[in-house]
Structures are given as structure tokens and as C-alpha cells.
Amino acid sequence: MAASAAWVRRKELEYCAEHPVYFAETYGHIEDKSAAELIQPFRLWPAQKQALEELAAHRMNVILKARQLGITWLALTEAVRLLLCRSGRTVVAISRAEDEAKELVRRAAVILRSMPELVREERAAPPGWAGPVFRAASLELTLRFPWGPDSVFKALLSSPGAARGFTADLVILDEWAFQQFAEEIWASIFPVMNRPGSGRVIGLSTIKRGTLFEEIFTNPHNGFHKIFLPWQADPARDEAWYEATRKALGPDKTLQEYPASVEQALRVPGGQFFPEVTEATHLRGPDNFFAGPVRRFLAIDYGLDMFSAHWIGVDAFGRARVYREYDAPDQKIGEAAETARALSGGEEIEAVLAPPDLWSRSQESGRSRAAIFEEHGLPLTRTSNDFEAGCAGMKEWLRPGPGGEPMLTIGRGQAPNLLRCLQKILKDPLRPDVYAKEPHALTHDCDSLRAFCVWWAGPAAPAAPRRRAVWEADQYEDYEHASPAQRQMLIERWGDPF
């Protein structure tokens, strides 16, 4: 009789290994604090069922979701299915803090305790039990099998080396957008699961702008399967519920925590520092912008973590266009200077604008980085260190005018990273007049452009009435024989007499 039960159990586990929805709805349980009994069978909503099928079908998954939709329970149920139905498997789950990591292990144990037909807790297994058993510690859960090696669930807190050294079959990143060291963690995780034909990732979170999570979810070419779950995924929520939530939280917070669409989730009101910057308003195609006289400037931000440079042309009417960019990490000053000079070609660069910290003297050499740039053929012009003034200058240059045309535009395809950073960088939560310094990866291009804007701020008021210039006869003669471009240059040099 016992042998027959063990055979049936093995067959059921083999079936569950291929049918994730069946496993979740037949054996899965969750905690429902609104129910009379805390532990409830996991009855999947249509949106949860669809999400689970997609999670099982794809190796690299990222889930953007509204709050309180049971997706952490869904991911843990999928993890338990993998651990229980295939011996010798490892799941690594990473959370923001230790308490949250412990909570994931506790929930996984709740799921396992609620399927006594398939598995028993080691300390409570009945006499003669011939099936899998598990034991749970604070940050680790182990399943033992009579027929194969152990399966292990490890919970880790967010740290730069998280998951390094493990070989995992599944990695779960809970509230990924809010984890510290997200870039370093992903760099250590990817080799863990990047094996041909195996290794999976489930990253889930509500939105936080300017994070690696947002970058991964919005990048269409990174190989991740994207899943979005709106607030309506819970069938119990209706418009009346949403309206009551909006009144309680306020419209901005409700839009952030309970979006109805991906567009809503990514449009956090009041969070962006440059909401005015869009492709429609600020991108311009190749036209005759530089047909007349142009003054050319190079604005840079330099550090070993990133050398960011932008070439900016200003026409005779004071309109500016960013027409080239360069971003590269780990550039020595000589390399950076050589690259900037090479990309400038034969252009006459009027000034190379740089932040004042490059003039600080090194304790080791006694020389400033600005001096070293000059030694390598790239003399710098020092700009202001007034952060608020620089941000205000950027706002003025980027602000669409009465006709919708900003004073500073970006050449289409010529500075894509600058456009991305301007659109993603957020307000500093404590100083709303400046942009946030985190995530730091977004600041380099913005700091480079700020060097230009703080050095040559756009006009804040209408220009004074124009006065006609007084020309001599030989000046008129030069103008008469000049080309259209040369005529514009003469007007810029001598003033307009017409």
C-alpha cells in the first residue's frame, strides 16, 4: 500500500513538473488576511494564470505590476514547483533587506506545509513516509528526496556580490526597482543563470523611475520577456475602489502604486526633472541648422567612471543644437583628450567647458586634471559650480518657447544617451530645484550639458529693441560681394545696419 502511494506521488510530481497552472491551483496556498481562515487555496485570477504560464515558458522574465496582486506568492509557487518536482535544483531569491529575505523563506514554507499529499516537514513526517521532506531555517529551505539530491531555496539580501558563486536554476528578484546595488547584483547574477538551455530569472516590482528595473523593462532588445499587471488584474477592484484609493492616496501616488497601463506606470507625475523633454519637442532631423555662421562648443564631465562629452553648435540667433556625443568609462585623461580632439576633426571649437572640480590639485602630483587635459592638447574653460543655477539654466534652454520651439534641441540620432538621461532623471526628493544624483549613471550626460548651460544661460526675458548698426562704405562693399553665409557672419561681427 505504501509503495503504491509513493508511486502515485512520483507520477503526480512528474505531471506537476510540466503543468504549472495545475500545480498552483491544485496544491498552491497563500495567506489572505481578509479571509476568515488565513491560509487559503491559491485560486488564480485570469491575469495571474496568464502570467504564470508566461513565467514557465520564458527564461528571462521581468514583471511590472500594481501593488498587492499576489505576484510574489505566484513567483514563490513557481519556485516551489521547480524545487519539489525536480530534485537537485537551486532557487536564489534576493530582497531589499534581511527581514524581507526571511519573509520569502517563511512564505515558501507556508506553501510547502499546505501540500501534505506531496511533501512533509522533516520534523513532522509520519512513520513510514517515503516522500520528500523539507526543513526551513531563517534564510534557507532544503528539500530532501529518497530518490535524488537535495533541492535548496536560498534567500539573500541586496548586496554587490549577491548570488556570486552560486549556480542557480531560478533567480527571483523581489521589488527589484527598490534594491540597492542593482547593477552590481545583476552583473553577478547573470553568469549564475546564463547556461545554455537552463537558468531562469523572475524580476518583479512596482515602478521606480531611473532604475535598472525600468531600463530592463523598457528596453525592447535585451531578451527579457515583459509582463505588466494593472490594478484591474484583481477582479474585486472596480472603479469605485480606484476612486476611493485615489482620494486616500492622492492622484500622483495612486498613479505610481496602481497604474492601469505601462504608460501610466512610467509617467510618474512630478517625478521627472525635465518633463518638457520629449522626442517630438526636442529631436530635430538633419536640416540646414548650421547653414549660417555657427559657434561650436564642447561640454564635458570627466571621471574615471565615465567621460561624457557633448558638441553643441549655437547659431546667429542664439539657438543651440547638440550634434554629437561621446560616453565611455575608464578613460585616462590623455585618452579622453585625444578622443575629443579626434571627434572634433577640423571643427573650430570656441571653448571646452568643464566643471570646476577638474581644477582641484591632486595630492600625489600637485597638478590639476585641467592642467593635464591642457598638456594633452585640450585646454578647458572653467564653468560655475552653482548646481541650482546650472539646473535653472538647463531648464531655460530646454523650455519650449511660445511657438513650442525650445532654444536647445538635439540632433536626431546624434545624442541618444543625452536624450535618455534627460527623460529619465528625477527631481532630488529633498531639493526639487535640482535633479537627483542617483541613479548616478544618469547624471554624467546631464552634468556635461549643465556645464554649457550654466556658462551660457539662455535669455530669461525678451531681448531689448534692436539698434541698427552704422557701417562704413567698405563694409557695405564687402557685404555686397559676400556669399549668403558670409553675409550672415558679417552681420554677426559688425551688427545689422538694415
C-alpha positions as CSV (number, residue, x, y, z in Angstrom):
1,M,0.0,0.0,0.0
2,A,2.8,2.4,0.9
3,A,4.7,1.5,-2.2
4,S,1.6,2.2,-4.3
5,A,1.1,5.7,-2.6
6,A,4.8,6.5,-3.3
7,W,4.4,5.5,-7.0
8,V,1.3,7.7,-7.3
9,R,3.1,10.6,-5.6
10,R,6.0,10.3,-8.0
11,K,3.7,10.3,-11.0
12,E,1.8,13.4,-9.7
13,L,5.1,15.3,-9.2
14,E,6.1,14.4,-12.8
15,Y,2.8,15.7,-14.1
16,C,3.1,18.9,-12.0
17,A,6.6,19.4,-13.4
18,E,5.0,20.0,-16.8
19,H,1.8,21.8,-15.8
20,P,2.5,25.0,-13.6
21,V,-1.1,26.2,-13.6
22,Y,-2.4,22.8,-12.5
23,F,0.2,22.7,-9.7
24,A,-0.6,26.2,-8.4
25,E,-4.4,25.7,-8.4
26,T,-4.3,22.1,-7.1
27,Y,-1.6,22.4,-4.4
28,G,-0.8,26.1,-4.0
29,H,-1.8,28.1,-1.0
30,I,-1.5,31.8,0.0
31,E,-2.1,33.9,3.1
32,D,-5.2,36.0,2.8
33,K,-5.6,38.4,5.7
34,S,-9.1,39.4,4.5
35,A,-10.5,35.8,4.8
36,A,-11.8,34.1,7.9
37,E,-9.1,31.5,7.6
38,L,-5.6,32.9,7.0
39,I,-4.3,30.1,4.7
40,Q,-6.4,29.9,1.5
41,P,-6.1,27.8,-1.7
42,F,-4.4,29.7,-4.5
43,R,-7.3,30.4,-6.9
44,L,-5.7,32.1,-9.8
45,W,-7.3,35.2,-11.4
46,P,-7.1,35.2,-15.2
47,A,-4.3,37.7,-15.2
48,Q,-2.3,35.6,-12.6
49,K,-2.9,32.4,-14.7
50,Q,-1.7,34.1,-17.8
51,A,1.4,35.5,-16.0
52,L,2.2,32.1,-14.6
53,E,2.1,30.4,-18.0
54,E,4.4,33.1,-19.4
55,L,6.8,32.7,-16.5
56,A,7.1,29.0,-17.1
57,A,7.6,29.4,-20.8
58,H,10.3,32.1,-20.8
59,R,13.8,32.0,-19.2
60,M,14.2,35.8,-18.5
61,N,11.1,37.5,-17.1
62,V,10.5,41.0,-15.8
63,I,7.2,41.9,-14.2
64,L,5.9,45.5,-13.8
65,K,2.9,45.4,-11.6
66,A,0.5,47.4,-9.5
67,R,0.5,46.9,-5.7
68,Q,-1.0,43.8,-3.9
69,L,-1.7,41.5,-6.8
70,G,-0.2,38.3,-5.2
71,I,2.7,38.2,-7.7
72,T,5.3,37.4,-5.0
73,W,3.2,34.4,-4.0
74,L,2.9,33.5,-7.7
75,A,6.7,33.6,-8.1
76,L,7.3,31.6,-4.9
77,T,4.7,29.0,-6.0
78,E,6.6,28.6,-9.3
79,A,9.9,28.3,-7.3
80,V,8.4,25.6,-5.1
81,R,7.2,23.6,-8.2
82,L,10.7,23.7,-9.5
83,L,12.3,22.6,-6.2
84,L,9.7,19.9,-5.5
85,C,9.2,18.4,-8.9
86,R,12.8,18.2,-9.9
87,S,15.4,17.1,-7.3
88,G,18.8,18.8,-7.1
89,R,17.5,22.2,-8.0
90,T,18.5,25.6,-6.5
91,V,16.5,28.8,-6.3
92,V,18.0,32.1,-5.1
93,A,15.7,34.9,-4.1
94,I,17.1,38.4,-3.4
95,S,15.3,41.1,-1.4
96,R,16.0,44.6,-0.3
97,A,16.7,43.8,3.4
98,E,17.2,40.8,5.7
99,D,13.7,40.9,7.1
100,E,12.2,40.7,3.6
101,A,14.5,37.9,2.6
102,K,13.4,35.9,5.7
103,E,9.8,36.6,4.8
104,L,10.3,34.9,1.4
105,V,11.6,31.8,3.1
106,R,8.7,31.8,5.5
107,R,6.2,32.1,2.7
108,A,7.8,29.2,0.8
109,A,7.5,27.1,3.9
110,V,3.8,28.1,4.1
111,I,3.3,26.8,0.6
112,L,5.1,23.5,1.3
113,R,3.2,22.9,4.6
114,S,-0.1,23.2,2.7
115,M,0.5,20.3,0.4
116,P,0.8,17.2,2.7
117,E,-0.1,14.9,-0.2
118,L,3.3,15.6,-1.8
119,V,5.8,16.7,0.9
120,R,6.1,16.8,4.7
121,E,8.1,18.9,7.1
122,E,11.0,16.8,8.2
123,R,10.2,17.1,11.9
124,A,6.6,16.2,11.4
125,A,6.8,13.4,8.8
126,P,4.6,10.4,9.8
127,P,6.1,7.0,10.3
128,G,6.7,5.2,7.0
129,W,6.6,8.4,5.0
130,A,8.5,7.7,1.7
131,G,8.2,11.0,0.0
132,P,10.1,14.3,0.0
133,V,10.6,16.2,3.3
134,F,11.7,19.8,3.9
135,R,13.3,21.8,6.7
136,A,13.3,25.6,6.9
137,A,15.8,27.9,8.6
138,S,15.6,31.7,8.6
139,L,17.3,32.3,5.2
140,E,17.4,28.8,3.7
141,L,15.0,26.0,2.9
142,T,16.1,22.5,2.0
143,L,14.1,19.6,0.4
144,R,15.3,16.1,0.7
145,F,14.3,13.3,-1.7
146,P,14.5,9.5,-1.3
147,W,15.4,9.3,-5.0
148,G,17.8,12.2,-5.7
149,P,19.9,15.1,-4.4
150,D,18.6,17.9,-2.3
151,S,16.9,21.0,-3.6
152,V,17.6,24.3,-1.9
153,F,15.9,27.7,-1.6
154,K,18.3,30.5,-0.6
155,A,17.2,34.0,0.3
156,L,19.8,36.8,0.2
157,L,19.6,40.5,1.0
158,S,20.7,43.0,-1.6
159,S,24.5,43.4,-1.7
160,P,27.0,43.9,-4.5
161,G,28.1,40.3,-4.5
162,A,24.7,38.7,-4.0
163,A,24.4,35.3,-5.7
164,R,28.1,35.3,-6.7
165,G,29.4,31.8,-6.5
166,F,26.0,30.0,-6.7
167,T,24.8,28.0,-9.7
168,A,21.0,28.7,-9.6
169,D,18.2,27.2,-11.7
170,L,16.0,30.2,-10.9
171,V,16.7,33.6,-9.5
172,I,13.9,35.7,-8.1
173,L,14.5,39.5,-7.6
174,D,11.7,40.8,-5.4
175,E,10.9,44.5,-5.6
176,W,13.8,44.8,-7.9
177,A,13.4,48.5,-8.6
178,F,14.0,49.3,-4.9
179,Q,17.1,47.2,-4.3
180,Q,20.4,48.8,-3.6
181,F,23.4,47.8,-5.8
182,A,21.0,46.7,-8.6
183,E,23.6,47.0,-11.4
184,E,26.3,45.1,-9.4
185,I,23.8,42.4,-8.4
186,W,22.7,41.9,-12.0
187,A,26.3,41.6,-13.1
188,S,26.9,38.8,-10.5
189,I,23.5,37.1,-11.2
190,F,23.7,36.9,-15.0
191,P,26.6,34.4,-15.1
192,V,24.8,32.3,-12.4
193,M,21.8,31.6,-14.7
194,N,23.4,32.1,-18.1
195,R,23.8,28.5,-19.1
196,P,22.6,27.1,-22.5
197,G,19.1,25.7,-22.1
198,S,18.7,26.3,-18.4
199,G,18.7,29.0,-15.7
200,R,15.8,31.4,-15.3
201,V,15.1,34.9,-13.9
202,I,11.9,36.4,-12.5
203,G,12.3,40.1,-11.6
204,L,9.2,41.8,-10.2
205,S,8.5,45.2,-8.8
206,T,6.3,48.2,-8.8
207,I,7.9,51.1,-10.7
208,K,10.7,53.4,-9.6
209,R,11.9,55.8,-12.3
210,G,15.5,56.0,-13.2
211,T,16.4,52.4,-12.0
212,L,17.9,49.4,-13.7
213,F,14.5,47.7,-13.4
214,E,13.0,50.5,-15.5
215,E,15.8,50.3,-18.0
216,I,15.3,46.5,-18.4
217,F,11.6,46.7,-18.6
218,T,11.6,49.5,-21.3
219,N,14.5,48.1,-23.4
220,P,12.9,46.1,-26.3
221,H,16.2,44.4,-27.3
222,N,17.6,42.8,-24.1
223,G,15.9,39.4,-24.4
224,F,13.6,39.8,-21.4
225,H,10.0,38.8,-21.6
226,K,7.9,41.7,-20.2
227,I,4.8,41.2,-18.2
228,F,2.5,44.0,-17.0
229,L,-0.2,43.6,-14.4
230,P,-2.5,46.6,-13.9
231,W,-4.6,47.4,-10.8
232,Q,-7.7,45.8,-12.5
233,A,-6.0,42.4,-12.5
234,D,-7.7,41.8,-9.2
235,P,-11.4,41.1,-10.2
236,A,-12.6,42.5,-6.8
237,R,-11.3,46.0,-7.7
238,D,-13.7,48.3,-9.6
239,E,-13.9,52.0,-10.4
240,A,-15.4,52.8,-7.1
241,W,-12.4,51.1,-5.3
242,Y,-10.0,53.0,-7.5
243,E,-11.7,56.3,-6.8
244,A,-11.6,55.7,-3.1
245,T,-7.9,54.8,-3.3
246,R,-7.2,58.0,-5.3
247,K,-8.9,60.1,-2.7
248,A,-7.0,58.4,0.1
249,L,-3.5,58.4,-1.5
250,G,-3.8,61.4,-3.8
251,P,-3.7,61.2,-7.7
252,D,0.2,61.1,-8.0
253,K,0.8,58.3,-5.5
254,T,-2.2,56.3,-6.8
255,L,-0.8,56.6,-10.4
256,Q,2.5,55.3,-9.2
257,E,1.3,52.4,-7.0
258,Y,-1.8,51.4,-9.0
259,P,-1.2,52.1,-12.7
260,A,-3.7,51.0,-15.3
261,S,-1.2,50.8,-18.2
262,V,2.5,50.7,-18.8
263,E,2.3,54.3,-20.0
264,Q,0.8,55.3,-16.6
265,A,3.4,53.3,-14.7
266,L,6.2,55.1,-16.5
267,R,4.7,58.5,-16.3
268,V,5.2,59.4,-12.6
269,P,3.7,62.9,-12.1
270,G,6.0,65.4,-10.5
271,G,9.0,63.0,-10.5
272,Q,10.8,63.8,-13.7
273,F,13.1,66.8,-13.6
274,F,12.7,67.5,-17.3
275,P,9.1,66.5,-18.2
276,E,9.3,69.1,-21.0
277,V,11.9,67.0,-22.9
278,T,10.2,64.7,-25.5
279,E,11.2,63.4,-28.8
280,A,8.6,65.5,-30.5
281,T,9.7,68.7,-29.0
282,H,13.5,68.3,-28.8
283,L,14.6,66.0,-31.5
284,R,15.4,67.5,-34.9
285,G,16.4,65.9,-38.1
286,P,19.3,66.8,-40.4
287,D,18.4,70.2,-41.8
288,N,20.2,73.5,-42.6
289,F,20.5,74.4,-38.9
290,F,24.2,75.0,-39.4
291,A,23.9,76.7,-42.9
292,G,24.9,80.1,-41.5
293,P,27.6,81.1,-39.0
294,V,27.9,78.8,-36.0
295,R,29.9,78.9,-32.8
296,R,30.9,75.5,-31.6
297,F,31.4,74.4,-28.0
298,L,32.4,71.1,-26.3
299,A,30.9,70.5,-22.9
300,I,32.4,67.7,-20.8
301,D,32.0,65.8,-17.5
302,Y,35.0,63.7,-16.5
303,G,35.7,61.0,-14.0
304,L,37.2,57.5,-14.2
305,D,33.7,56.0,-14.0
306,M,32.6,58.0,-17.1
307,F,33.9,60.5,-19.6
308,S,30.9,62.3,-21.1
309,A,31.2,64.9,-23.9
310,H,28.7,66.8,-26.0
311,W,29.3,69.0,-29.0
312,I,27.0,72.0,-29.2
313,G,26.5,74.5,-32.0
314,V,25.0,77.9,-31.5
315,D,23.6,79.8,-34.5
316,A,23.5,83.6,-35.1
317,F,20.1,83.7,-33.3
318,G,21.3,82.1,-30.1
319,R,19.7,78.7,-30.8
320,A,21.7,75.7,-29.8
321,R,21.9,72.1,-31.2
322,V,23.6,69.1,-29.6
323,Y,25.1,67.4,-32.7
324,R,27.5,64.8,-31.3
325,E,28.1,62.9,-28.0
326,Y,30.6,60.5,-26.6
327,D,30.4,58.4,-23.5
328,A,33.0,55.9,-22.3
329,P,34.1,54.6,-18.9
330,D,37.7,54.1,-17.7
331,Q,39.2,56.8,-19.9
332,K,42.5,58.2,-18.8
333,I,42.8,62.0,-19.3
334,G,45.2,61.5,-22.2
335,E,42.8,59.1,-23.9
336,A,39.8,61.3,-23.3
337,A,41.6,64.4,-24.7
338,E,42.8,62.5,-27.7
339,T,39.3,61.1,-28.4
340,A,37.7,64.6,-28.0
341,R,40.2,66.1,-30.5
342,A,39.7,63.3,-33.0
343,L,35.9,63.5,-32.9
344,S,36.1,67.3,-33.3
345,G,38.0,66.8,-36.6
346,G,38.7,70.1,-38.2
347,E,35.9,72.0,-36.4
348,E,36.9,75.2,-34.7
349,I,35.8,74.7,-31.0
350,E,35.5,78.0,-29.3
351,A,35.7,76.6,-25.8
352,V,35.8,73.3,-24.0
353,L,33.5,73.8,-21.0
354,A,34.2,71.8,-17.8
355,P,33.1,71.7,-14.2
356,P,35.4,73.5,-11.6
357,D,36.3,70.2,-9.8
358,L,38.8,69.5,-12.6
359,W,40.9,72.4,-11.3
360,S,41.4,70.7,-7.9
361,R,45.1,69.8,-7.4
362,S,46.0,66.1,-6.9
363,Q,47.8,65.4,-3.6
364,E,50.0,62.9,-5.4
365,S,51.1,65.0,-8.4
366,G,50.3,68.6,-7.3
367,R,48.7,69.2,-10.6
368,S,45.0,69.5,-11.5
369,R,43.2,67.4,-14.1
370,A,42.5,70.5,-16.1
371,A,46.3,71.1,-16.4
372,I,46.7,67.5,-17.6
373,F,44.0,68.0,-20.2
374,E,45.8,71.1,-21.5
375,E,49.1,69.1,-21.7
376,H,47.3,66.7,-24.0
377,G,46.1,69.5,-26.3
378,L,42.6,70.1,-24.8
379,P,42.6,73.4,-22.8
380,L,39.5,73.7,-20.7
381,T,37.3,76.7,-19.8
382,R,36.1,76.6,-16.2
383,T,32.3,76.9,-15.6
384,S,30.3,77.7,-12.4
385,N,29.9,75.2,-9.6
386,D,26.4,76.6,-8.8
387,F,24.3,73.5,-9.1
388,E,20.9,75.3,-8.8
389,A,22.0,77.9,-11.3
390,G,23.1,75.2,-13.7
391,C,19.8,73.3,-13.4
392,A,17.9,76.6,-13.9
393,G,20.0,77.3,-17.0
394,M,19.2,73.9,-18.4
395,K,15.5,74.4,-17.8
396,E,15.7,77.7,-19.6
397,W,17.5,76.3,-22.6
398,L,15.1,73.3,-22.8
399,R,11.9,75.1,-22.2
400,P,9.6,75.2,-25.3
401,G,9.0,78.8,-26.3
402,P,5.7,80.5,-27.3
403,G,5.8,78.6,-30.6
404,G,6.7,75.3,-29.0
405,E,10.4,75.5,-30.1
406,P,13.0,75.2,-27.4
407,M,16.2,77.2,-27.6
408,L,18.2,73.9,-27.4
409,T,17.5,70.9,-29.5
410,I,19.2,67.5,-30.1
411,G,20.1,66.2,-33.5
412,R,18.1,63.0,-34.3
413,G,20.4,60.0,-33.7
414,Q,23.3,62.3,-32.7
415,A,23.0,62.2,-28.9
416,P,20.6,59.4,-27.9
417,N,22.1,58.8,-24.4
418,L,21.7,62.5,-23.5
419,L,18.0,62.3,-24.5
420,R,17.5,59.2,-22.5
421,C,19.1,60.7,-19.4
422,L,17.2,63.9,-19.7
423,Q,13.9,62.0,-19.9
424,K,14.7,59.6,-17.0
425,I,16.5,61.8,-14.4
426,L,14.3,62.6,-11.4
427,K,14.0,65.5,-9.1
428,D,16.1,65.4,-5.9
429,P,13.5,64.4,-3.3
430,L,14.9,67.0,-0.8
431,R,15.8,69.8,-3.3
432,P,13.1,70.0,-6.0
433,D,15.1,72.7,-7.9
434,V,17.9,70.3,-8.8
435,Y,18.0,66.9,-10.3
436,A,18.8,63.8,-8.3
437,K,22.3,62.4,-8.2
438,E,21.0,58.8,-8.1
439,P,21.0,56.7,-10.1
440,H,24.5,58.0,-10.8
441,A,24.6,56.6,-14.3
442,L,22.0,59.2,-15.4
443,T,24.0,62.2,-14.2
444,H,27.0,62.2,-16.4
445,D,25.4,63.4,-19.6
446,C,23.2,65.8,-17.7
447,D,26.3,67.2,-15.9
448,S,28.0,67.6,-19.2
449,L,25.1,69.6,-20.7
450,R,24.9,71.6,-17.5
451,A,28.4,72.8,-18.0
452,F,27.3,74.5,-21.2
453,C,24.0,75.9,-19.8
454,V,25.5,77.4,-16.6
455,W,28.3,79.0,-18.6
456,W,25.9,80.5,-21.3
457,A,22.4,80.6,-19.8
458,G,19.6,81.2,-22.2
459,P,17.8,84.6,-22.1
460,A,15.2,84.8,-19.4
461,A,13.4,87.8,-20.8
462,P,12.7,89.2,-24.3
463,A,15.7,90.9,-25.9
464,A,15.9,94.7,-25.9
465,P,14.8,96.5,-29.0
466,R,17.4,96.2,-31.8
467,R,19.6,99.1,-32.7
468,R,20.7,99.5,-36.2
469,A,24.5,99.3,-36.7
470,V,26.4,102.0,-38.6
471,W,28.6,100.7,-41.4
472,E,31.3,102.4,-43.4
473,A,31.2,102.2,-47.2
474,D,33.9,99.5,-47.4
475,Q,31.8,97.3,-45.1
476,Y,28.9,97.6,-47.4
477,E,31.2,96.7,-50.3
478,D,32.4,93.6,-48.5
479,Y,28.8,92.6,-47.8
480,E,27.8,93.1,-51.5
481,H,30.4,90.6,-52.7
482,A,29.9,88.0,-49.9
483,S,28.1,84.7,-50.1
484,P,24.8,84.3,-48.0
485,A,26.8,82.5,-45.3
486,Q,29.5,85.2,-45.3
487,R,26.9,87.9,-45.2
488,Q,25.4,86.4,-42.0
489,M,28.8,86.2,-40.5
490,L,29.5,89.9,-41.3
491,I,26.2,90.9,-39.7
492,E,27.1,88.9,-36.6
493,R,30.5,90.6,-36.4
494,W,29.6,94.2,-37.2
495,G,25.9,94.4,-36.3
496,D,22.8,94.6,-38.6
497,P,22.5,98.0,-40.5
498,F,19.3,97.1,-42.3
